[in-house]
Amino acid sequence: MVKIPADWLARLFLSLRRARSADAHALAAELRPFTERPGQRVPVPRATVLRTERALRGEMEITAEQARHDELAEAAEYLVRTVTAAPRPRAAEPRG
């Protein structure tokens, strides 16, 4: 799990809903439950964050508007930084 501010996720949710691809729309729906606690950092599954970053990069490729491209690039970069800064879950040690 990666802790991300719910307010930021709400902006990302709206951005993905404006997207052209079905992939981005599906991820917007997946992110929606995480936007319901404004002012808090909410745990988001790492896999969801990585899929969201991939959808943002895909949307960047099809957008022609520079401002939109920059907004998507900034969001994708934030997700990458957040995932790489989050501690990875430790594997359970084998019981002997």
Secondary structure as UniProt FT lines:
FT   STRAND          2..5
FT   HELIX           6..17
FT   HELIX           22..31
FT   HELIX           32..35
FT   TURN            38..39
FT   STRAND          41..44
FT   HELIX           46..62
FT   HELIX           66..85
//
